[in-house]
């Protein structure tokens, strides 16, 4: 068991190992390297730490800082440990080889204990995802063109023991559970759908499950910790409907045992921002939709069980023990971080202001959160801040050009789950720092100056402010109305397409209104003209009515069409006032503007009476 949680940091000049709470001091035995340091990484268990210099790769014990192994390999740009830390993978930039020279193998696998090279090959892409180990390191898989090669690690350096030939395969992921499940992906091409197959390695004769998917140019595979369920997050570069600038994304959940296989229904338009499994593999969280985004919790069968408040959020993180959940908005968002307690019915614990955050990670004991601002995203205000889950800042360290930082991986079982009390010890670096309380900024629709300061009408509120959500049908109507009319067409295209979104009842009522208008227009044409000498005027001289001398409609004589228009508008206001009075009599609380409108009833009736209206 580690005495305290630890984190590493890599700047433009050095790499350091720092023991965190409560020491906040550098590991005594670790000699900080200097120079051009391109990469560093912890082993999965956290026992070893490797970093690359221009001349070689050093592997040190993360607890003592002592050098465990030195690999004489220069110009390494990426590192990766096997699950148990027995092997270290190194990647160098490909080198163009002249005729007659030896081929340069830029991807190598090293035995950490002996320092020997066990395998090497050529790889053009700088990614460690093309070479993966099973959980027990018994097998290793390598992706090449149209083929997945499986190696027996006890026979490294020899030919692969098994092969999976699949034309167009672009990515794969080995499960993290005790079984050797492998998910492979072939993107759509030439009108053919994409394919996601799951095999039980190293038996590649027939897949355990296979699924064809449309709108899938690339995927992200997310295995749960038990290796029993797989989330397939599909993505495209371009959204053909034009709804999303960043392409289209969908989620699919697959149970390896075959007891469920479904698409996750997301009831808000917009992209998927983040997806993550809980540590116990019983549920997963999804942040999706246009801002304010929606966060939904699903169980392991894909059934929605909980919804968190809407807001400008794009990141969700479970604590190592699974008790707390972080919901945050980073990147181009303000950096607000909400922490919820799962064991207390998702009650909000606190809100932290973490603006300009590039890295956010839970500590292995589940009590602290590390926030960091790194380069090259932001080259100013680089540094590390550590908060307690109660929202209290406990440590601050400013750095010049911080490139990467991360907690040392450790099993949560090494740390018992404790409550928020007693209060955490605050390091002297954070005692003089004043935190600004998160301020809820004014949002919603624009309101003119004369309407500001009063209650916002319900139809002007955003969904996260208590307003109504915009349905997909409403959005489709808005997009249809926004299209230009087709030149030369008998009717505008938007009017024709708008009827397609109406329900049967709404379409029937629309036809009734149109028929009524047609009958009234026909009756107006057939009706005799009202003359000044008619019965309405008390005269009958038989002469036609000169224009502008008035007309009679609904038993009221109007001097001109403007008076009739004003009359109809006043009647509409009066009906609205009567409706508000009826709602008020039922005990409904009205807004200030609505109560003011009721007070104008006498004025409206007076204007109607001046036009000839009687109650």
Secondary structure, DSSP 4 states (H G I P E B T S, - for coil): --SS-EEEEEESSBEEEEETTTT-EE-TTPPPPBS---EEEE-TTSSEEEEE-SS-EEEEETTT--EEEEE---SEEEEEE-TTSSEEEEEE---PPPTTSPP---EEEEETTT--EEEEE---S--GGGEEE-TTSSEEEEEETTEEEEEEGGGTTS--SEEEE-TTEEEEEE-SSSS-EEEEEE--BTTBPEEEEEEETTB-SS-SEEEEESS-SEEEEEE-TTSSEEEEEEE-SS-TTSS-TT--EEEEEEETTSS-EEEPP--S-S-EEEEEE-TTSSEEEEEESSSSEEEEEEETTS-EEEEEEEES--EEEE-TTSSEEEEE--TTS--EEEEEEGGGTTEEEEEEE-TT-SEEEE-TTSSEEEEEE-TTT--SS-EEEEEETTS-EEEEEE-SSEEEEEEPP--GGGS----SPSPPPPPHHHHTPPPPPP-----SS---GGGTTSPPPGGGS-GGGT-PPPPHHHHHHHHHHHSPPPTT-SS-HHHHHHGGGS-HHHHHHHHHHHHHHHHHHHHHHHSPPP-TTSTTTT----PPPPTTS-EEETTEEESSHHHHHHHHHHHHHHHHHHHHHHHHHTTPPPPHHHHHHHHTHHHHHHHHHHTT---
